[in-house]
Structures are given as structure tokens and as C-alpha cells.
Amino acid sequence: MNDRMKKLEQKIEDTILEEKMLPEGCQIVVGFSGGADSMALVHFLLGYSRKHGMTLTAAHVNHGLRGAESDADEAFVAAWCSANHVGLKVFHADISALAKKSSQGLEECGRNVRYTFFRSLCGPAGRIATAHTLTDSAETALMNLAKGTGPRGLSGIPPVRNEIVRPLIRVTREEVEAYCRYYGLDFVTDSSNLSEEFARNRIRHGVTPVFRELNPGFEQAFFRAACLLRQDEEYLQKIARTGLEQSIDVCGGYSIRKLKEQPDSILSRMIFLAVRKQTKARLDYNHVASVMAMIRTERGNMTLPGGIQCLSNGNTLFVHSEKERSVPWRVPLQLPDTYLPDGRTICIRPVSFKRKNDEKINNLLFNNRINYDTILNTNSFIRNRLPGDRFCPAGRGVTKTLKKLLNERKIPPFRRGRLAVLERGGEILWIEGIGPSQSAAVTDRTERAAEIIIKEC
């Protein structure tokens, strides 16, 4: 083996070890298209896996986009795996039809199908190895730059993302082709890589050559810049995660006062993390800037991609998925504990009730105390709100629609479907966050009182 190849293989091994990509004895599912990059990766991992007691499975997706050429690629991959005793799994998909059905681009749809297939083959502690190179990472960064990305996007393709690992991420495409020549590895060439229809190909053929003219070591220069950007981003993300956790308030949202204390560089990341808890939909600069303005001005309401609603209400920012709106539910009241469909528990406990002569009854533990005798009925239920609900709150002497009462209490619309409602024979006796009805309230004639406690799951 010549010195260049020794250094190249050592570079790949160092990447695997330094990034902790492949634990000893793990299962590896490697994407194998038959192209030069994936051929080099499968060949390298074949020897590496045997040396370290790992199992290797090649996975090939026939996208059905290039007719006979796609079938020829599949046959090539199958023949190579058979000759080299590598297990192979193949998946056929009509990417064109799937992309149209899901309103996705061909590249995005193909990527989603591939990773779904790879994950189906990968065990709980397994790894999915893909053949992305340093050249791919630089092209990705340039594409992201054209879209107006931040440090994360400018750092290119991450070496590790959850169970997905990229052992060739420090290797250029030129080095991959040298590896294939050295070992006499044949590979296929995807004709779609020559098409200017795809943005990546336009970057590859028209942009990166200019950078290489300016600096022949362009990929290595990009690698250094990407490492610095990734280090900074990881540190800022850590600060943002801590800040977000500390800003959670008792209402289930985020304290606007604490959010406003953060500089924009941290606040923007906190917003991204808060939304990411609800959806994987991508946010752009304008989305994040709009939420930041909402926080700074302490007012506003907007819907983000993925059906995420952001609402500034009082001193709280709520970030909630519209998909989580409750469907109607109704369960019989069980004493002392009733288990709700959302995992919470309604606990009703009798409490001693003695009133001093000069104590006004309207000041007694208004929200969570109820006349115990009013609920000792087999026709009592706990449910969520329904259209047209009307309620007479204790001490108000007036019946209003529940919608109007919730508006008065400034309870965000997306939280209303989760509120527990206690009813008996069709009459609402108590509502979470509002309190008992006039007929169920504790009065000076009450013989037995009970306290209602809600335990979160």
C-alpha cells in the first residue's frame, strides 16, 4: 500500500474514532447506490467491520426514476455484494409518484424514502452509514448560503446525526476516486448527476470549480471553517437549551420576561428549540424574527410551518401544535381518583370545613373547593369542553357561555380543549381554572366540602 492510501485510510479511521461513529460490535447498515462514494465506503467498512466484530448490511433503493439504468445499478450492486459475501437489502419505490402525492421535490422525497428504509433495517443500537464526502459537505454549505442560512447551515453536513454516521466526511471526491482506482473497484455513474435540473449539480459544475481556482485546497479550507462554526454553534445551542428550560413557567409556556433578557443570538436559538419540540418543519429567518418581535413587544399571535401556533398572552409565550387540539372525551367520575385520557388524574379529597363567624364565604378557596354532596351521584362525569357550553360561576350570579368566560380569563384558545369539566346530569359543576358553579359552591350551609386536585402525568 502506498503512503497516500495509508494516509487516506487512516483519515477515515480517525474520523470514525474521533466522532465515536461505530461502537465495537455494532450493526452497520450502509447505503449502497453503486456510485464511487458508496463503493469506496462499502469496501472500506467491509474490512473495518470484520476487524472490529461488526455486522454489515448493504441497503440499496431503486428509485424507479431512470428506467433500465436504475435496474442496471441494482443488478451491479447485487452482483458485487454476492461476490464479496455482503448481505444486501433492496427496496423499490416510485419516487416520482410519491413526490407528486406528498407535494415534495424529487430529491427531498428520495432522501426521505431512503432514510425510512435504512432505519427499518437498523436495530436499536445500530448505525446507518452514508457516503457523504467533504466535497458533498462543501456543496451543501454553498447551497445553504444561497438560501440565507446561519452557522449551522454553513458548517455543511454533520459527521454524526443521531444514528446516522458519515465516515467519509473528511475525504474529498477526488480522494474517493483515487481509492477506487487503487483497489480496482468498478462503480456506476448516475446520469442524473450530469443534469442541470438539480440545484446541487449546478453548484457542483459551475460554482465549486471557481472556488478551486481561487484556492486549490478549497475543501480543506472549508473543513477548517466548518469545524470552527460547528464548535461555536454547539456552545451557543447549549446556552440556549439551558435558558429555555429556565424560562418555562407554571402556565406551561415560557416567561416573556426571562426570554427578553436574552441577546438575539441566544433568543433566536431558544425559539428554534421551542418550536422543534413540536414539529420538524423548517423555520426560516423571517419566522424566527417574527416570533422575536412578538416577544420584544409582548404581543402577537402567529402560525408557523408545521401548524405551530405562537401566542403572547400576558407574560407568557405559548408555543403549541394545532394538531394537539383535543378530540371530545368523557369519562365517569370515580372517587377518589379519576384517570383522564391525556394521562392526568383528577383527585377529589374531602376536607374539613369550619367557617369563622366573621369570614366571608366568597373568599374561601374559591377555585378548587366544591360542595362534596353535589358530586355524590352516579350521573357525574369528567369531560372536556363542548360547543355551546354555558356556565354560572359561583359568586357571579350570571350564566355565560364558556367561550366568553375563557376569553375573559385570557386562556389561550389552544389550551381550552384540555380543560377538565365536571358535570352532573348535564349541569356543569366545576371547570378547571375557573372554579365551581353557583349550585356546587361551598356556602355557609355546606355540610361537606371537597378539594379538587389535578395531577399531571
C-alpha positions as CSV (number, residue, x, y, z in Angstrom):
1,M,0.0,0.0,0.0
2,N,1.4,3.4,-1.0
3,D,1.8,6.2,1.5
4,R,-1.1,8.2,0.1
5,M,-3.5,5.3,0.5
6,K,-2.3,4.7,4.0
7,K,-2.9,8.3,5.0
8,L,-6.3,8.2,3.4
9,E,-7.5,5.1,5.2
10,Q,-6.0,6.4,8.5
11,K,-8.0,9.6,7.9
12,I,-11.2,7.6,7.7
13,E,-10.4,5.5,10.8
14,D,-9.5,8.7,12.7
15,T,-12.9,10.2,11.7
16,I,-14.7,7.1,12.9
17,L,-12.9,7.1,16.3
18,E,-12.9,10.8,17.0
19,E,-16.6,11.2,16.2
20,K,-17.4,8.0,18.0
21,M,-19.3,6.7,15.0
22,L,-19.2,3.0,15.3
23,P,-19.2,1.3,18.7
24,E,-17.4,-2.1,18.9
25,G,-19.6,-4.9,17.7
26,C,-22.5,-2.7,16.4
27,Q,-24.7,-3.4,13.4
28,I,-24.0,-1.2,10.4
29,V,-26.5,-0.5,7.6
30,V,-24.6,1.2,4.8
31,G,-26.4,3.0,1.9
32,F,-25.0,1.4,-1.3
33,S,-26.1,3.2,-4.6
34,G,-23.2,1.7,-6.6
35,G,-21.5,5.1,-7.2
36,A,-17.9,5.8,-6.5
37,D,-18.6,7.3,-3.0
38,S,-20.7,4.4,-1.8
39,M,-18.5,1.8,-3.4
40,A,-15.5,3.2,-1.5
41,L,-17.4,3.2,1.7
42,V,-18.8,-0.3,1.5
43,H,-15.4,-1.6,0.6
44,F,-13.7,0.1,3.5
45,L,-16.4,-0.9,6.0
46,L,-16.3,-4.5,4.9
47,G,-12.7,-4.8,6.2
48,Y,-13.3,-2.5,9.1
49,S,-16.4,-4.3,10.3
50,R,-14.6,-7.7,10.2
51,K,-11.7,-6.3,12.2
52,H,-14.0,-4.9,14.9
53,G,-16.6,-7.6,15.1
54,M,-19.4,-5.7,13.5
55,T,-22.1,-6.9,11.2
56,L,-22.5,-5.1,7.8
57,T,-25.6,-4.9,5.7
58,A,-25.8,-3.0,2.4
59,A,-29.0,-1.3,1.5
60,H,-30.0,-0.2,-2.0
61,V,-33.0,1.8,-3.1
62,N,-34.2,1.6,-6.7
63,H,-35.9,4.9,-7.1
64,G,-37.5,4.0,-10.4
65,L,-36.5,7.3,-12.0
66,R,-34.1,6.2,-14.7
67,G,-35.8,3.0,-16.0
68,A,-33.4,0.4,-17.3
69,E,-30.4,2.4,-15.9
70,S,-31.9,2.1,-12.3
71,D,-32.4,-1.6,-12.8
72,A,-28.8,-1.9,-14.1
73,D,-27.5,-0.1,-11.0
74,E,-29.4,-2.6,-8.8
75,A,-28.0,-5.6,-10.7
76,F,-24.5,-4.2,-10.3
77,V,-24.9,-3.7,-6.6
78,A,-26.4,-7.2,-6.2
79,A,-23.6,-8.8,-8.1
80,W,-20.8,-7.1,-6.1
81,C,-22.4,-7.9,-2.8
82,S,-22.8,-11.6,-3.8
83,A,-19.2,-11.8,-4.9
84,N,-17.9,-10.2,-1.7
85,H,-20.3,-12.0,0.7
86,V,-22.1,-8.8,1.8
87,G,-25.7,-9.1,2.9
88,L,-27.9,-6.8,0.7
89,K,-31.4,-5.5,1.1
90,V,-33.2,-3.8,-1.8
91,F,-36.2,-1.5,-1.8
92,H,-38.2,-0.5,-4.9
93,A,-40.0,2.9,-4.9
94,D,-41.8,5.0,-7.4
95,I,-40.2,8.3,-6.2
96,S,-41.9,10.4,-9.0
97,A,-45.4,9.3,-7.9
98,L,-44.6,9.6,-4.2
99,A,-43.2,13.1,-4.6
100,K,-46.2,14.2,-6.5
101,K,-48.6,12.7,-3.9
102,S,-46.7,14.3,-1.0
103,S,-46.0,17.6,-2.8
104,Q,-42.3,17.2,-2.3
105,G,-39.4,17.7,-4.7
106,L,-37.7,14.5,-6.1
107,E,-34.6,15.0,-4.1
108,E,-36.4,15.5,-0.8
109,C,-38.8,12.6,-1.4
110,G,-36.0,10.3,-2.4
111,R,-34.0,11.2,0.7
112,N,-37.0,10.6,3.0
113,V,-37.7,7.2,1.4
114,R,-34.0,6.1,1.7
115,Y,-33.7,7.0,5.3
116,T,-37.0,5.4,6.2
117,F,-35.8,2.2,4.6
118,F,-32.4,2.4,6.2
119,R,-34.0,2.8,9.7
120,S,-36.3,-0.2,9.1
121,L,-33.1,-2.3,8.8
122,C,-31.2,-0.8,11.7
123,G,-31.5,-2.2,15.2
124,P,-31.9,-0.1,18.3
125,A,-28.1,0.2,18.8
126,G,-27.2,0.1,15.1
127,R,-25.7,2.7,12.9
128,I,-26.6,3.9,9.4
129,A,-23.5,4.8,7.4
130,T,-23.9,7.1,4.3
131,A,-21.2,8.0,1.8
132,H,-21.3,11.8,2.1
133,T,-17.9,13.3,1.5
134,L,-16.1,16.6,2.3
135,T,-16.9,17.7,-1.2
136,D,-20.6,17.0,-0.6
137,S,-20.5,18.9,2.6
138,A,-18.9,22.0,1.0
139,E,-21.6,21.9,-1.8
140,T,-24.3,21.7,0.8
141,A,-22.9,24.7,2.7
142,L,-22.9,26.7,-0.6
143,M,-26.5,25.8,-1.3
144,N,-27.4,26.8,2.2
145,L,-25.6,30.1,1.8
146,A,-27.6,30.8,-1.2
147,K,-30.8,30.4,0.9
148,G,-29.6,32.7,3.7
149,T,-28.5,30.2,6.3
150,G,-26.9,30.6,9.7
151,P,-23.8,29.0,11.3
152,R,-25.4,25.5,11.4
153,G,-26.1,25.5,7.7
154,L,-22.7,27.0,6.8
155,S,-21.0,24.1,8.6
156,G,-22.3,21.7,6.0
157,I,-23.2,18.1,6.7
158,P,-22.6,17.0,10.3
159,P,-20.4,13.9,10.8
160,V,-23.0,12.3,13.1
161,R,-26.7,12.9,13.4
162,N,-28.4,10.5,15.8
163,E,-27.8,7.0,14.4
164,I,-26.6,8.4,11.0
165,V,-22.8,8.4,10.6
166,R,-20.6,9.7,7.7
167,P,-17.1,8.0,7.8
168,L,-16.0,9.8,4.5
169,I,-17.0,13.3,5.7
170,R,-13.3,14.4,5.7
171,V,-12.5,12.8,2.4
172,T,-12.8,14.7,-0.9
173,R,-14.4,13.2,-4.0
174,E,-11.1,13.2,-5.8
175,E,-9.7,11.0,-2.9
176,V,-12.6,8.6,-3.2
177,E,-12.0,8.1,-6.9
178,A,-8.3,7.5,-6.1
179,Y,-9.3,4.9,-3.5
180,C,-11.4,3.1,-6.1
181,R,-8.6,3.1,-8.7
182,Y,-6.1,1.8,-6.2
183,Y,-8.3,-1.2,-5.3
184,G,-9.6,-1.7,-8.8
185,L,-13.2,-1.1,-7.8
186,D,-15.7,-0.6,-10.6
187,F,-18.7,1.7,-9.9
188,V,-21.7,3.1,-11.7
189,T,-22.3,6.7,-12.7
190,D,-25.8,8.1,-12.2
191,S,-26.7,10.1,-15.3
192,S,-28.9,12.4,-13.3
193,N,-25.7,13.8,-11.7
194,L,-25.0,15.4,-15.0
195,S,-28.4,17.2,-15.2
196,E,-28.5,20.9,-14.6
197,E,-32.1,20.4,-13.4
198,F,-30.9,19.8,-9.9
199,A,-29.5,22.7,-7.8
200,R,-26.7,20.6,-6.4
201,N,-25.4,19.8,-9.9
202,R,-25.4,23.5,-10.8
203,I,-23.3,24.2,-7.7
204,R,-21.0,21.2,-8.5
205,H,-20.4,22.1,-12.1
206,G,-20.5,25.9,-12.0
207,V,-19.6,27.2,-8.5
208,T,-17.1,24.9,-6.8
209,P,-14.7,24.9,-9.8
210,V,-14.4,28.7,-9.3
211,F,-13.5,28.3,-5.6
212,R,-10.9,25.7,-6.5
213,E,-9.4,28.2,-9.0
214,L,-9.1,30.7,-6.2
215,N,-7.8,28.1,-3.7
216,P,-6.8,24.5,-4.9
217,G,-7.2,23.4,-1.3
218,F,-10.8,24.7,-1.1
219,E,-12.3,21.6,0.5
220,Q,-9.7,21.6,3.3
221,A,-10.2,25.3,3.9
222,F,-13.9,24.7,4.1
223,F,-13.3,21.9,6.6
224,R,-11.4,24.2,8.9
225,A,-14.1,26.9,8.7
226,A,-16.9,24.3,9.3
227,C,-15.1,22.9,12.4
228,L,-14.9,26.4,13.9
229,L,-18.6,27.2,13.1
230,R,-19.7,23.9,14.5
231,Q,-17.9,24.4,17.7
232,D,-19.4,27.9,18.2
233,E,-22.9,26.6,17.3
234,E,-22.7,23.7,19.8
235,Y,-21.7,26.2,22.6
236,L,-24.5,28.6,21.7
237,Q,-27.0,25.8,21.5
238,K,-26.0,24.6,25.0
239,I,-26.7,28.1,26.4
240,A,-30.0,28.3,24.6
241,R,-31.2,24.9,25.9
242,T,-30.4,25.9,29.4
243,G,-32.1,29.3,29.0
244,L,-35.2,27.7,27.5
245,E,-35.5,25.3,30.4
246,Q,-35.2,28.1,32.9
247,S,-37.8,30.2,31.2
248,I,-40.6,27.5,31.5
249,D,-43.4,28.9,33.7
250,V,-46.2,27.4,35.6
251,C,-48.7,28.0,32.8
252,G,-46.9,25.6,30.5
253,G,-45.4,28.3,28.3
254,Y,-42.3,30.4,28.5
255,S,-41.8,33.5,30.6
256,I,-41.5,36.5,28.3
257,R,-39.7,38.5,31.0
258,K,-36.9,35.8,31.0
259,L,-36.9,35.5,27.2
260,K,-36.4,39.3,26.8
261,E,-33.3,39.1,29.0
262,Q,-31.5,37.1,26.3
263,P,-29.5,38.6,23.4
264,D,-30.8,38.0,19.9
265,S,-28.2,35.3,19.2
266,I,-29.4,33.2,22.1
267,L,-33.1,34.1,21.8
268,S,-33.3,33.1,18.2
269,R,-31.9,29.6,19.1
270,M,-34.3,29.3,22.0
271,I,-37.2,30.0,19.7
272,F,-36.0,27.3,17.3
273,L,-35.6,24.8,20.1
274,A,-39.1,25.6,21.5
275,V,-40.7,25.0,18.1
276,R,-38.6,22.0,17.4
277,K,-40.2,20.3,20.4
278,Q,-43.5,20.4,18.5
279,T,-42.5,19.8,14.8
280,K,-39.7,19.0,12.5
281,A,-40.9,21.6,10.0
282,R,-38.1,24.0,9.0
283,L,-38.2,27.7,10.1
284,D,-36.6,30.4,8.1
285,Y,-35.2,33.7,9.2
286,N,-38.5,35.6,8.9
287,H,-40.3,33.1,11.0
288,V,-37.8,33.4,13.9
289,A,-37.6,37.2,13.5
290,S,-41.4,37.5,13.8
291,V,-41.5,35.5,17.0
292,M,-38.7,37.5,18.4
293,A,-40.6,40.7,17.6
294,M,-43.6,39.2,19.4
295,I,-41.5,38.6,22.5
296,R,-39.9,42.0,22.5
297,T,-43.3,43.8,22.1
298,E,-45.1,41.3,24.4
299,R,-48.0,40.9,21.9
300,G,-48.9,39.0,18.9
301,N,-50.2,35.7,17.5
302,M,-48.9,33.8,14.5
303,T,-48.9,30.3,13.0
304,L,-45.6,28.8,11.9
305,P,-44.9,25.9,9.5
306,G,-46.0,22.5,10.8
307,G,-49.2,24.0,12.3
308,I,-47.4,25.6,15.3
309,Q,-49.2,28.5,16.9
310,C,-47.2,31.1,18.9
311,L,-49.1,33.4,21.1
312,S,-48.0,36.1,23.5
313,N,-50.5,36.1,26.4
314,G,-49.8,38.2,29.4
315,N,-46.2,37.5,30.5
316,T,-46.2,34.1,28.7
317,L,-45.2,32.9,25.3
318,F,-47.2,29.8,24.3
319,V,-45.8,27.5,21.6
320,H,-48.4,24.9,20.7
321,S,-49.2,22.4,17.9
322,E,-52.6,22.9,16.4
323,K,-52.6,19.1,15.8
324,E,-52.8,18.5,19.5
325,R,-56.2,20.1,19.9
326,S,-58.3,17.7,21.9
327,V,-61.0,15.4,20.5
328,P,-64.1,15.1,22.6
329,W,-63.8,12.8,25.6
330,R,-65.9,11.9,28.6
331,V,-65.2,9.5,31.5
332,P,-67.3,8.6,34.5
333,L,-66.3,10.3,37.8
334,Q,-64.5,7.8,40.1
335,L,-63.9,8.7,43.7
336,P,-61.3,9.5,44.9
337,D,-59.3,9.4,41.6
338,T,-60.4,9.7,38.0
339,Y,-57.9,9.0,35.2
340,L,-58.2,11.2,32.2
341,P,-57.4,10.2,28.6
342,D,-54.5,12.7,28.4
343,G,-52.7,10.9,31.3
344,R,-53.7,13.3,34.1
345,T,-55.5,12.4,37.3
346,I,-58.4,14.2,38.9
347,C,-58.2,13.7,42.7
348,I,-61.1,14.6,44.9
349,R,-60.5,14.6,48.6
350,P,-63.0,15.5,51.4
351,V,-61.7,18.4,53.6
352,S,-62.7,19.8,56.9
353,F,-64.9,22.8,56.6
354,K,-65.3,25.2,59.5
355,R,-66.0,28.9,59.0
356,K,-65.4,31.6,61.4
357,N,-68.4,33.9,62.0
358,D,-66.7,36.9,60.5
359,E,-65.4,35.1,57.5
360,K,-67.0,35.8,54.1
361,I,-67.8,32.7,52.2
362,N,-66.9,34.2,48.9
363,N,-63.2,34.3,50.0
364,L,-63.0,30.6,50.8
365,L,-60.6,28.6,48.5
366,F,-62.9,29.5,45.6
367,N,-61.4,27.6,42.7
368,N,-60.7,24.2,43.9
369,R,-63.2,23.7,46.7
370,I,-66.6,22.2,45.9
371,N,-69.7,21.0,47.8
372,Y,-68.9,17.3,48.2
373,D,-72.6,16.3,48.3
374,T,-73.2,17.7,44.8
375,I,-71.0,15.1,43.1
376,L,-72.1,12.0,45.0
377,N,-74.2,10.9,42.1
378,T,-73.8,8.1,39.6
379,N,-74.5,10.5,36.8
380,S,-71.4,12.6,37.3
381,F,-68.7,12.8,34.6
382,I,-65.4,14.5,33.7
383,R,-65.1,15.7,30.2
384,N,-63.6,18.4,28.1
385,R,-65.4,21.5,26.8
386,L,-68.1,21.2,24.1
387,P,-69.5,23.8,21.7
388,G,-72.4,25.7,23.3
389,D,-71.3,25.0,26.9
390,R,-72.8,27.5,29.4
391,F,-71.8,28.0,33.0
392,C,-72.8,30.0,36.0
393,P,-69.7,30.7,38.1
394,A,-70.0,30.9,41.8
395,G,-70.4,34.4,43.1
396,R,-71.2,35.9,39.7
397,G,-74.9,35.4,39.6
398,V,-74.9,35.3,35.9
399,T,-74.8,32.5,33.3
400,K,-72.4,32.9,30.4
401,T,-71.1,30.9,27.5
402,L,-67.9,29.0,28.4
403,K,-66.2,30.6,25.4
404,K,-66.9,34.1,26.8
405,L,-65.6,33.1,30.3
406,L,-62.4,31.7,28.8
407,N,-61.9,34.9,26.8
408,E,-62.3,36.9,30.0
409,R,-59.7,34.8,31.7
410,K,-57.4,35.2,28.7
411,I,-56.9,31.4,28.5
412,P,-55.2,30.7,25.1
413,P,-57.5,29.0,22.5
414,F,-55.2,26.0,22.1
415,R,-55.3,25.2,25.8
416,R,-59.1,25.3,26.1
417,G,-59.7,21.8,24.7
418,R,-57.6,20.3,27.5
419,L,-59.5,21.9,30.4
420,A,-61.4,19.4,32.6
421,V,-65.1,20.0,33.1
422,L,-67.1,18.2,35.9
423,E,-70.7,17.7,35.1
424,R,-73.7,16.0,36.7
425,G,-76.8,15.1,34.7
426,G,-75.8,17.7,32.0
427,E,-75.1,20.5,34.5
428,I,-71.6,21.8,34.7
429,L,-70.5,21.9,38.4
430,W,-66.8,22.9,38.1
431,I,-64.3,23.9,35.4
432,E,-60.5,23.7,35.7
433,G,-59.0,27.2,36.0
434,I,-62.4,28.8,36.7
435,G,-63.8,27.0,39.7
436,P,-67.2,25.7,40.9
437,S,-70.7,26.7,39.7
438,Q,-73.1,28.7,41.8
439,S,-75.0,25.5,42.7
440,A,-71.9,23.5,43.6
441,A,-70.0,26.2,45.6
442,V,-69.2,25.9,49.2
443,T,-71.6,28.0,51.3
444,D,-72.4,28.5,54.9
445,R,-74.9,25.7,54.6
446,T,-72.4,23.2,53.2
447,E,-72.0,20.1,55.3
448,R,-69.2,18.5,53.5
449,A,-66.6,20.1,51.3
450,A,-64.1,18.5,48.9
451,E,-60.9,19.7,47.2
452,I,-60.2,19.0,43.6
453,I,-56.5,18.4,42.7
454,I,-55.2,17.8,39.2
455,K,-52.0,15.7,38.9
456,E,-50.1,15.9,35.7
457,C,-48.9,12.8,34.0
